Amino acid sequence: MKNQEPSWVKEAIQPYVLSIPPYIPGKPVAEVERELGIKKAIKLASNENALGPSSLAIKAMRKQIVGAHIYPESSAPDLRLGISRKNGVDPDNVILGNGSDEIMQMLAHVFLSAPDEAIIAENSFSMYRIVTRLYGAKPVFIPLKKYHLDLDATLAAVTDRTRLIFLASPNSPTGTVISKNELSDFLDRLGEKRVVTVFDEAYAEYVNSPDAANGLNYISEPSPVIVLRTFSKIYGLAGLRVGYGLAQSWLIDLLNRVRAPFNVNLVAQAAAAAALHDDEHVQRSLRMNLEGMKYLSSELESLGFEVIPSQANFLTFAPTTDAGFIYEELLKKGMIVRRLASFGMPDHIRITVGTPSQNKTFVKKLTSILKGRR
Ligand SMILES: Cc1ncc(COP(=O)(O)O)c(C=O)c1O
């Protein structure tokens, strides 16, 4: 049942709240099964790791559950230490978030209010625009150039009001990366402007191009950079919500001022710390991804679809028939992929690389939809 708000509410709220676009997630499996009355729907829509969590993480979670009546250590020292060692930085250079989404929100909280601006690629992760509007600031959108972030146009859009620049590498939904040369040149030209660059590397572990920039090499540049990473993708812990940021300690200090206490829960802290040590799980995930990527690309290309080469764990393609139709038909068959209309790419679909059998099922269902259309 919906309740009617009192008449004064619209005047009482911050004026920009109603302009905040809702986040549109990939459709959950349970919802699709309920709506269609089917079982065994497959979700390849949110770039999760189809192999699941590492066994070390599962063991660590089990161990922690019995202590769930006690608050966790708010600063998560063990997990921060693990992350700092893995990345060759000091624990003071690490902040944790309830997903890297939360760190984006902390950045917006610290740096943005009206009439500030944040620069965002037009076809990129939707949380950038959401957190920008959440603090009354203005997103300034930059079109992609051949599916890549356009760093020249990004620089040209910097004004005295710019406070944050969001760059995703690999970018979602295109899977394209920013090269070392591009990022060095960008930061040199940005110089000492009063801007923080948010370099979002949610898919960093999947990248195999030797030319791709590793954001970590840039956090000591004069122009401040914060690198965002997550346990939601290759580490297979999306449901626990753990992300982290790597930056100079003064920036981490500022973010800690707006961080909610205990923002990463006890079980999540333990699981993430254990997952960091599970190289075998990471390597297995990488192998599965590489094989799945090759298989899906060649199948989609053989159907005549345009496929954007990806450095992440997903592929974006443009079908030769209406993308909306293909998406809906796949959904009816219990195959959940991502329509990209809300990413500004209505003619494209994104699919997460799944297990070999999930990938095959997808190709089978897609082929039967296309045959039925002829
Ligand atoms: C580019 C990008 N950044 C960040 C995230 C969110 O990560 P987290 O689960 O850590 O909030 C995603 C999730 O899909 C993403 O695609």
The ligand as an SDF file (V2000), in Angstrom:
LIG
                    3D

 16 16  0  0  0  0  0  0  0  0999 V2000
   32.6460    0.5880  -12.8690 C   0  0  0  0  0  0  0  0  0  0  0  0
   32.0750    0.0910  -11.5820 C   0  0  0  0  0  0  0  0  0  0  0  0
   32.4740    0.6580  -10.4390 N   0  0  0  0  0  0  0  0  0  0  0  0
   31.9740    0.2520   -9.2600 C   0  0  0  0  0  0  0  0  0  0  0  0
   31.0320   -0.7480   -9.1820 C   0  0  0  0  0  0  0  0  0  0  0  0
   30.4160   -1.1050   -7.8600 C   0  0  0  0  0  0  0  0  0  0  0  0
   31.2360   -1.7840   -7.0620 O   0  0  0  0  0  0  0  0  0  0  0  0
   30.8080   -2.1560   -5.5710 P   0  0  0  0  0  0  0  0  0  0  0  0
   30.0690   -3.4180   -5.6290 O   0  0  0  0  0  0  0  0  0  0  0  0
   32.1320   -2.2630   -4.8840 O   0  0  0  0  0  0  0  0  0  0  0  0
   29.9940   -1.0200   -5.0130 O   0  0  0  0  0  0  0  0  0  0  0  0
   30.5960   -1.3680  -10.3400 C   0  0  0  0  0  0  0  0  0  0  0  0
   29.5700   -2.4240  -10.2490 C   0  0  0  0  0  0  0  0  0  0  0  0
   29.0070   -2.9280  -11.1490 O   0  0  0  0  0  0  0  0  0  0  0  0
   31.1240   -0.9310  -11.5760 C   0  0  0  0  0  0  0  0  0  0  0  0
   30.7200   -1.4790  -12.7240 O   0  0  0  0  0  0  0  0  0  0  0  0
  1  2  1  0
  2  3  1  0
  2 15  2  0
  3  4  2  0
  4  5  1  0
  5  6  1  0
  5 12  2  0
  6  7  1  0
  7  8  1  0
  8  9  2  0
  8 10  1  0
  8 11  1  0
 12 13  1  0
 12 15  1  0
 13 14  2  0
 15 16  1  0
M  END
$$$$
